[in-house]
Amino acid sequence: SKDLKGAMEILIEQKRQKLSTVEKLDEHMDFASQLIFAQNRGDLTAENVNQCVLEMMIAAPDTLSVTLFFMLILIAEHPTVEEEMMREIETVIGKQEL
């Protein structure tokens, strides 16, 4: 747990350094960036930021896999929706390989 926490602190510090050198912030504004700015404003502590990022990293694979599973089931149960999705994909990327 301490190793993971330490690794998280390093990643957050790297993100903080990157944010301090970018020219256009809007291209780099994600949830971790928002947390870092909240800490800079005094709304969060460094421990709050570390904990939030750590929880996102740990929880994301589980929630993503469950969400994708149910999405694929729903698409399989609704072939007209699947056809519409495929038409939209073809419209956007044309004949390129997926």
Buried (B, 14 or more C-beta within 10 A) or exposed (E): EEEEEEEBBEBBEEBBEEBEEEEEEEEEEEEBBEBBBBBEEEEBEEEEBBBBBBEBBEEEEEEEEEEEEEEEEEEEEEEEEBEEEEEEEEEEEEEEEE
